[in-house]
């Protein structure tokens, strides 16, 4: 009897050990393949180059002061506003804004509580409006917003003054280049503001397949022939007839197609150093889902008008708007961060609203999210017609693939989308809308986990690097690299910033 018990015990031990080994190997393999799928692969972004010499644009110039410094803290002096149960607190807030502006600038501090107000506040240079942290200051609109709730700057429609100009002579200037050759450099000088100008010629429009757009039997115009589109920049060096630019180009230049010029300009009076922080703003009864033709419900919660520079919004909680942010043409060096947007009703029809509409340049949107209902369709971040780069969207979140990051129309240039699972489209919109056609050139997707389509126009290029997952690969004829795996550096934006000698640390806001 002792022998069978001994044998049984030995075989029991062997069986247990075998089972343990099998389970361990199974778990280890499963863990390995899971980690392998998520593993970051080292990737040298500086070596990416097209056959024509196009390289990845430098997006790190997007944001407040080109992201060279962090957002400021509450400035002194400051005014703390007392509302005294007012029916509409807007006049009291505006009076405080005007008072602090007249003294040279500072902060307007709004107390905690829920306060009724009408839209239409306007900030001027060197003024910051801030509430209590954690969304404890709630501004509740008593009427639908037929004008923006906050406008940072004046609605300046004055055109810039143009100065010296000279034709660019390079046969081809690739995306990412920092210099151009000109016919005559005698009127150019370091630190001058310049436009890199191109003209949409008939041959360029035809080369991009946009000359014969027809919808429902009617002809459409993508970009009007001889339309001039201009990208702002600044001269950093003049060496004979070679001009070096501060910001590398986000669009290519072809001499045969685009009649390129470099044009000095002087901007009209601008507004700068404005910000809003730690506020909740809501529309009771909601404007979300309103038709885009409804003029009472389609103004933005926050607007950065033309010629607003070096300004920002941070830590906002916005609910019930049909448009949350609007950044106009010629606004630049703008940061929007750490903000939630609640779109609480879907729109009927096919014309979709925008959470964030970018028409300016050097705009940084980071750590923002759409927290409304998943069925509320929208362009969560979009660019407009001929929007100049660089612009960047980092770590954006939405509730579903019905809320997209989507350059909307007509050859925007230089948009980075990175570290997101939001459905992203850099594509030819062809006859959609009024003939929106090729919507983006010089765009980059970086470490995108969600659904994405990346297409390159015939005369340009868009990249998607570290995009998609196994079984959910990116689609399109764009330049797709390291598909199905994440790459290092995790943030292209951060790597490019460090390449400029600017460093960020954990817990530090941009």
C-alpha positions in Angstrom: 0.0 0.0 0.0 2.7 2.6 0.7 4.1 2.1 -2.8 0.9 3.1 -4.7 0.4 6.1 -2.4 4.0 7.1 -3.1 3.6 6.7 -6.9 0.3 8.6 -6.9 1.9 11.4 -5.0 4.8 11.6 -7.4 2.5 11.6 -10.5 0.3 14.2 -8.9 3.3 16.4 -8.4 4.5 15.9 -11.9 1.0 16.7 -13.3 0.7 19.9 -11.2 4.1 21.1 -12.3 3.2 20.3 -16.0 -0.1 22.2 -15.7 1.7 25.1 -14.0 4.3 25.3 -16.8 1.6 25.2 -19.5 -0.4 28.0 -17.8 2.8 30.1 -17.3 3.8 29.7 -20.9 0.3 30.5 -22.1 0.0 33.6 -20.0 3.6 34.7 -20.9 2.9 34.3 -24.6 -0.4 36.2 -24.4 1.3 38.9 -22.4 4.2 39.0 -24.9 2.0 39.3 -27.9 -0.2 41.9 -26.2 2.8 44.0 -25.3 4.4 43.4 -28.7 1.3 45.0 -30.3 1.6 48.0 -28.1 5.4 48.2 -28.0 6.9 51.4 -29.2 9.4 51.0 -32.1 12.2 53.4 -32.3 11.8 55.5 -35.4 14.0 58.3 -36.7 11.6 60.9 -38.0 14.5 63.1 -39.3 15.3 60.6 -42.0 11.8 60.6 -43.6 12.1 62.1 -47.1 10.0 61.9 -50.3 11.5 61.3 -53.7 11.3 65.1 -54.2 13.0 66.0 -50.9 9.9 66.7 -48.8 10.4 66.1 -45.1 8.2 66.2 -42.1 7.3 69.8 -41.2 8.3 71.2 -37.8 5.0 71.5 -35.9 6.6 72.6 -32.7 6.1 76.3 -33.7 2.4 75.8 -33.0 1.0 77.4 -29.8 1.4 80.4 -27.5 4.8 82.0 -28.2 5.6 79.2 -30.6 5.5 76.9 -27.5 8.8 78.3 -26.4 7.4 79.3 -23.0 4.6 77.9 -20.8 1.2 79.6 -20.3 1.4 82.3 -17.6 -0.1 82.1 -14.2 -2.5 84.6 -12.8 -1.1 88.0 -13.4 -0.9 90.9 -10.9 -2.6 93.3 -10.5 -6.0 91.6 -10.4 -9.6 92.4 -9.8 -12.0 90.0 -8.0 -15.5 90.6 -9.3 -18.6 90.7 -7.0 -21.9 89.9 -8.7 -24.4 90.6 -5.9 -27.1 88.3 -7.4 -27.2 90.2 -10.7 -29.6 89.0 -13.4 -26.9 89.4 -16.0 -23.3 89.4 -14.8 -21.8 90.3 -18.3 -21.8 94.1 -17.7 -19.9 93.6 -14.4 -17.3 91.3 -16.0 -16.8 93.6 -19.0 -16.4 96.6 -16.7 -13.7 94.7 -14.7 -12.0 93.7 -18.0 -12.0 97.3 -19.3 -10.7 98.6 -15.9 -7.8 96.2 -15.7 -6.9 96.8 -19.4 -6.8 100.5 -18.9 -4.3 100.1 -16.1 -1.9 98.1 -18.3 -3.4 94.6 -17.8 -3.8 91.9 -15.2 -6.3 89.3 -14.1 -10.1 89.4 -13.7 -11.1 86.7 -11.1 -14.7 85.4 -11.1 -16.0 83.9 -7.9 -17.3 80.4 -7.5 -21.1 80.0 -8.1 -23.5 79.7 -10.9 -24.1 83.0 -12.6 -26.6 84.1 -15.3 -25.2 86.1 -18.2 -25.6 87.0 -21.9 -22.9 86.4 -24.5 -20.6 89.2 -25.8 -17.6 89.6 -23.6 -14.5 91.1 -25.3 -10.9 91.0 -24.0 -8.1 93.3 -25.0 -4.3 92.9 -24.7 -2.8 91.7 -21.4 -6.0 90.6 -19.8 -6.8 87.2 -18.3 -10.2 86.1 -17.1 -10.1 83.2 -14.6 -12.6 81.3 -12.5 -12.3 78.9 -9.6 -10.4 75.7 -10.3 -12.5 72.6 -10.7 -15.3 74.2 -12.7 -16.8 75.9 -9.7 -17.4 79.1 -11.6 -20.3 78.5 -13.9 -21.5 81.0 -16.5 -25.0 80.1 -17.6 -26.3 81.8 -20.7 -29.8 83.3 -20.3 -30.1 83.6 -24.1 -28.9 81.6 -27.1 -25.4 82.9 -28.2 -25.9 84.9 -31.4 -22.4 86.3 -30.7 -19.4 84.5 -29.1 -19.4 84.4 -25.3 -15.8 85.4 -25.2 -13.9 87.2 -27.9 -10.1 87.5 -27.3 -9.2 90.6 -29.2 -11.0 92.9 -31.5 -12.8 91.8 -34.7 -10.2 93.5 -36.9 -11.0 93.4 -40.6 -8.1 95.7 -41.6 -5.8 94.2 -44.2 -2.0 94.2 -43.7 0.2 96.6 -45.5 2.4 95.0 -48.2 5.9 96.0 -48.7 8.9 94.8 -50.7 8.3 91.6 -52.7 10.3 89.3 -55.0 9.7 86.2 -57.0 11.0 82.9 -55.7 13.2 81.3 -58.3 13.6 77.7 -57.0 12.2 75.1 -59.4 11.0 73.2 -56.4 11.0 74.0 -52.7 10.1 70.9 -50.7 7.9 70.7 -47.6 10.1 71.2 -44.5 12.6 73.5 -46.2 13.7 76.6 -44.4 15.0 78.7 -47.2 14.1 80.1 -50.7 16.0 81.8 -53.5 14.6 85.1 -54.7 15.3 87.4 -57.7 16.2 90.4 -55.6 16.9 90.4 -51.8 17.7 94.1 -51.5 14.4 94.9 -49.6 14.5 91.9 -47.2 15.9 92.0 -43.7 16.2 89.8 -40.6 13.0 89.7 -38.4 10.7 91.1 -41.2 7.3 89.4 -41.3 6.7 87.9 -44.7 4.1 85.9 -46.6 5.2 82.9 -48.7 2.7 83.5 -51.6 1.4 81.1 -54.1 -1.2 81.5 -56.9 -3.6 78.7 -57.8 -3.0 78.6 -61.5 -5.2 76.7 -64.0 -2.4 74.2 -64.5 -2.0 73.5 -60.8 -5.7 73.0 -60.3 -5.7 70.6 -63.3 -2.7 68.8 -62.0 -4.6 68.0 -58.7 -7.6 66.8 -60.6 -9.8 69.6 -59.4 -10.8 71.3 -62.7 -13.9 69.4 -63.6 -15.9 68.9 -60.4 -19.6 68.4 -61.0 -22.3 67.6 -58.5 -25.9 67.0 -59.4 -25.2 68.4 -62.9 -23.8 71.6 -61.7 -20.1 72.6 -62.0 -18.2 73.2 -58.7 -15.2 75.4 -58.0 -12.5 74.0 -55.8 -10.2 77.0 -55.6 -10.8 79.9 -57.9 -8.2 80.2 -60.7 -5.6 82.9 -59.8 -6.6 82.8 -56.1 -3.6 83.9 -54.0 -2.9 81.9 -50.8 -0.3 83.0 -48.4 1.5 81.5 -45.4 2.9 83.8 -42.7 6.5 83.5 -41.7 9.5 85.5 -40.6 12.9 86.1 -42.0 15.8 84.7 -39.9 18.6 85.3 -42.3 19.6 87.0 -45.7 22.6 85.5 -47.5 22.8 87.0 -51.0 19.6 86.0 -52.7 19.0 83.2 -50.3 16.4 83.9 -47.6 16.2 81.8 -44.5 12.8 81.5 -42.8 12.1 81.0 -39.1 9.4 78.3 -39.6 10.1 75.5 -42.1 7.6 75.4 -44.9 4.4 73.3 -44.4 3.6 73.4 -48.1 5.7 72.7 -51.2 6.4 75.3 -53.9 6.5 74.4 -57.6 7.7 77.2 -59.9 5.9 75.9 -63.0 2.6 75.8 -61.2 2.4 78.4 -58.4 4.1 81.7 -59.4 5.6 81.9 -55.9 6.7 85.2 -54.2 8.1 86.3 -50.9 6.2 89.4 -49.7 7.0 91.7 -46.7 4.0 92.7 -44.7 3.1 94.9 -41.7 0.1 93.6 -39.8 -2.6 96.0 -38.5 -2.8 96.6 -34.7 -2.9 93.2 -33.0 -4.1 92.0 -29.6 -1.9 89.7 -27.5 -1.4 88.1 -24.1 -5.0 87.3 -23.5 -6.4 84.2 -21.8 -9.4 82.5 -20.1 -9.0 79.8 -17.6 -11.0 77.5 -15.2 -14.5 78.5 -16.3 -17.6 76.4 -17.0 -20.0 77.9 -19.7 -23.3 76.3 -20.5 -26.3 76.9 -22.8 -29.4 75.8 -21.0 -31.8 74.2 -23.5 -28.7 73.6 -25.7 -27.7 74.9 -29.1 -26.1 71.6 -29.9 -27.8 70.1 -33.0 -29.1 73.4 -34.3 -29.1 73.8 -38.1 -26.0 75.6 -39.3 -28.3 78.3 -40.7 -29.6 79.2 -37.3 -27.9 82.5 -36.6 -29.0 82.5 -32.9 -27.2 79.3 -32.1 -24.0 79.0 -34.1 -21.6 81.5 -32.5 -18.6 80.0 -30.7 -18.2 79.8 -27.0 -14.7 81.3 -27.5 -13.4 83.2 -30.6 -9.9 84.2 -31.5 -10.4 86.8 -34.2 -8.0 87.9 -36.9 -4.7 89.5 -35.6 -5.0 88.0 -32.2 -1.7 86.5 -31.3 0.0 84.8 -28.3 -3.2 84.0 -26.5 -4.9 81.0 -25.0 -7.7 79.1 -23.3 -7.2 76.4 -20.6 -9.3 74.4 -18.2 -12.7 75.2 -19.7 -15.9 73.1 -19.4 -18.3 74.0 -22.2 -21.8 72.5 -22.7 -24.5 72.9 -25.2 -22.8 74.9 -27.9 -22.9 74.1 -31.7 -19.4 75.5 -32.1 -17.0 75.6 -29.2 -13.9 77.4 -30.6 -13.3 79.5 -33.6 -9.8 80.6 -34.6 -10.0 83.1 -37.5 -7.6 83.7 -40.4 -4.6 85.7 -39.4 -4.9 84.7 -35.7 -1.7 82.9 -34.7 0.3 81.4 -31.9 -2.8 80.2 -30.0 -3.1 77.4 -27.5 -6.3 75.6 -26.5 -5.8 73.0 -23.8 -7.3 70.9 -21.0 -10.9 71.6 -22.1 -14.0 69.5 -22.3 -16.8 70.1 -24.8 -20.2 68.6 -24.2 -22.3 68.3 -27.5 -25.5 67.0 -26.0 -27.7 66.7 -29.1 -27.1 65.3 -32.6 -27.8 67.5 -35.7 -30.3 66.5 -38.4 -29.1 66.6 -42.0 -25.7 66.1 -43.6 -24.1 69.5 -42.9 -22.1 68.9 -39.7 -21.0 71.5 -37.1 -17.5 72.0 -35.7 -16.2 71.7 -32.2 -12.9 73.5 -33.0 -12.5 75.3 -36.3 -8.9 76.4 -37.2 -8.4 79.0 -39.9 -5.4 80.7 -38.4 -1.8 79.4 -38.1 0.5 78.1 -35.4 -2.5 76.8 -33.4 -2.0 74.1 -30.7 -4.9 72.1 -29.4 -3.9 69.6 -26.7 -5.6 67.4 -24.1 -9.1 68.4 -25.1 -12.1 66.1 -25.4 -15.7 65.9 -26.7 -17.7 64.4 -23.8 -21.2 64.6 -25.2 -23.4 61.9 -26.5 -21.7 59.4 -28.9 -24.3 59.9 -31.6 -23.7 63.7 -31.9 -22.0 63.9 -35.3 -19.4 66.7 -35.8 -16.0 67.6 -37.0 -14.3 67.7 -33.6 -11.3 69.5 -35.0 -11.2 70.9 -38.5 -9.3 73.3 -40.7 -10.9 75.7 -43.2 -10.1 76.6 -46.8 -6.4 77.4 -47.4 -5.6 77.3 -43.6 -1.8 77.8 -43.3 0.3 75.6 -41.0 1.8 74.6 -38.8 -1.1 73.6 -36.6 -1.1 70.7 -34.2 -3.7 68.5 -32.3 -2.3 66.4 -29.5 -4.1 63.7 -27.4 -7.6 64.6 -28.5 -10.5 62.5 -27.4 -14.1 62.0 -28.6 -17.0 59.6 -27.8 -17.2 57.8 -31.1 -16.1 57.7 -34.7 -19.0 60.1 -35.5 -16.8 62.8 -34.1 -13.7 63.2 -36.3 -10.5 65.1 -36.8 -11.0 66.1 -40.4 -9.4 68.9 -42.5 -12.6 70.2 -44.0 -11.7 71.7 -47.4 -9.5 73.2 -50.0 -5.8 72.7 -49.4 -5.1 73.5 -45.8 -1.4 73.0 -45.1 0.7 71.4 -42.3 -1.6 69.8 -39.7 -0.2 67.3 -37.1 -2.5 64.9 -35.4 -0.8 62.7 -32.8 -1.5 60.2 -29.9 -5.2 59.8 -30.4 -7.9 57.2 -31.1 -10.2 59.7 -32.8 -11.1 58.8 -36.4 -8.9 60.9 -38.6 -9.3 61.8 -42.3 -6.7 63.5 -44.5 -8.4 63.0 -47.8 -9.9 64.3 -51.1 -13.4 65.4 -50.2 -14.0 65.8 -54.0 -17.6 67.1 -54.7 -18.7 67.2 -51.1 -20.1 70.5 -50.0 -19.5 73.0 -52.8 -16.5 71.1 -54.2 -14.2 70.9 -51.1 -11.7 68.7 -52.9 -8.2 68.1 -51.6 -8.4 69.2 -48.0 -4.8 69.0 -46.8 -1.2 68.9 -47.9 1.9 68.5 -45.7 -0.2 66.8 -43.0 1.1 64.2 -40.5 -0.6 61.5 -38.4 1.6 60.2 -35.6 0.7 57.3 -33.3 -3.0 57.2 -34.2 -4.8 54.2 -32.8 -8.3 54.9 -34.3 -9.7 54.6 -37.8 -7.8 56.7 -40.3 -7.6 57.5 -44.0 -4.6 59.3 -45.4 -4.4 60.3 -49.0 -1.8 62.4 -50.8 -2.7 64.8 -53.5 -1.0 64.5 -56.9 1.2 67.5 -56.3 1.8 67.0 -52.6 2.2 64.4 -49.8 0.6 63.5 -46.4 2.2 61.0 -44.0 0.8 58.6 -41.3 3.4 57.1 -39.1 2.7 54.6 -36.4 -1.0 54.5 -37.3 -3.7 51.8 -37.0 -3.5 48.4 -35.5 -3.4 44.9 -36.9 -6.7 44.4 -38.6 -7.4 48.1 -38.5 -4.7 49.5 -40.8 -4.9 53.0 -42.2 -6.4 53.4 -45.7 -5.4 55.6 -48.6 -2.5 56.3 -50.9 -0.7 58.5 -48.4 2.8 57.7 -47.2 2.1 55.1 -44.5 5.1 54.1 -42.3 5.4 51.7 -39.3 1.7 50.7 -39.8 0.1 48.8 -37.0 2.6 49.7 -34.3 3.4 52.7 -32.2 6.7 54.4 -32.6 9.2 56.3 -30.5 9.3 59.1 -29.8 5.7 58.9 -28.5 5.3 62.6 -29.3 6.6 64.0 -32.5 5.7 67.5 -31.3 7.7 67.1 -28.1 10.7 65.7 -30.1 10.6 68.6 -32.5 10.3 71.0 -29.6 13.4 69.5 -27.9 15.2 69.6 -31.3 14.7 73.4 -31.1 16.2 73.4 -27.6 12.9 73.7 -25.8 12.1 71.2 -23.0 8.9 70.3 -21.2 8.7 68.4 -17.9 5.9 66.3 -16.3 3.2 68.5 -14.9 4.3 71.5 -16.9 1.7 73.1 -19.1 2.7 74.2 -22.6 
